[in-house]
Amino acid sequence: MRIEKLEIALAQTPFLSAALRQDAGIAFGPDAQLQILPLQGQEILYSRDMSAALPVAWLPRGDYRLQCHLHDLDLPAGDYRLRLILFAEIARERTVLADQSMPLRLSQPLAAAGLRKPAWSLESLPGTPSVEDLAWSRGHADWFFRHFDHAALVVTDYLLKRHPLLRGRILDVGCGDGIIDLGIFLRTQPEELVGIDPFRGYERLPAVLAANHLPADVLDAALAAGRLQFRPDDANAIPYPDDHFDVVVSWGSLEHIAGGYGQALAEIRRVLKKDGLLFVHPGLYYGALGSHLGEFFDDPFTHLKLPPEQLREAVLSTEPKRMDRAGHVATPAEYWQWFTELNPIRVAAFERELRDFGFEPWRVALRSSDLVEYTPELQAYSMQDLATVELYLSAWNRK
């Protein structure tokens, strides 16, 4: 990212405008710092960061205009130097991309009255996708944001704490459409990241990127170099040697392994190095998201209340209220098959299984329901099972 043009207008409130060019396919965590210094000297008299008021997750290649109204500037008349520094995260390190200064003359003092803050704005210039159309600006309603941004950062930052092992070899077991893997790969720049999934949902990834205004080369370059790979392999027979990977990720996949996930866990432990890290986010069958039938029923516990045949009929005869799934459209029959193959995972039992395999928990997060109303049909189920919605866990492989 570079500064193409830098201007400041001195009206009642000083107003900065900068034309920016973003040349990389994607820039993560772009930020700007505005400083005012003496014309001669390095003492910083005023400093404000864009991210404090206007956080930006990432920007695709293109041209942008950055503006800032300096409402809180309080300086005597005189000659100063205005400095604009641009940053972005490269391999998780905050890196200076551009640093430009210009003279600033104040013919009269500026006094900020009351409690005021600088007002930042960022807009796309013609020919560049609108900032308002980028997935992160739409938040959790957007499938791409939930996986490329939220899920990828839950793995790398929240549960794995930006551990150095993320720069090594990573395996994703049940990678689905590959969006999480790309989000992890582009941020951490690992030696290798392999996503496996026999359903080949990752074949849609180029179209998903285009729909989300990211240039094809952010994916193509990684695939061509062989550092990012997608393969239709089975989690029960992972075709890699023992102790090959530094990190293994499983986001919402263990519950979908038909016939049980015990063999998959054994394979994960085999290919994961001693003291390597495992991240798992398994679906919890008895919780509010456990049925994976939320597009059919408003009641999240319908799968526990209805007899199997009645539930089957309700699913097969209903047109789901489809959520955005990055272009994937499933039939009611497919939803029903996925439901019948679900592994009924419970938190306590899952912890015992992991420990029995030799995994040592490191970090854990649970999300619970605000309220579960015990109807007569739910009396057979434990409070913990019903109220626990999501489990996120990282663990060491203690061979």
Buried (B, 14 or more C-beta within 10 A) or exposed (E): BEBBEBEBEBEEBBBBBBBBBBEBBBBBBBBBBBBBBEEEEEEEBBEBBBBEEBEBBBBBBBBBBBBBBBBBBEBEEEEBBBBBBBBBBBEBEEEEBBEBBEEBEBEEEBEBEEEBEBBBBBEBEEEBBEBEEBBBEBEEEBBBBBBBBBBBBBBBBBBBEBBEBBBBBBBBBBBBBBBBBBBBBBBBBBEBBBBBBEEBBBEBBBEBBEEBBBBEBBBBEBEEEEBBBBBEBBBBEBEBEEBBBBBBBBBBBBBBBEEEBBBBBEBBBBBBBEEBBBBBBBBBBBBBBBBBBBBBBEBBBBBBBBEEEEBBEBBEEBEBEEEEBBEBEEEBEEBBEBBEEBBEBBBEEBBEBBEEBBBEEBBEEBBBBEEBEEEEEBEEBEEBBBBBBBBBBBBBBEE
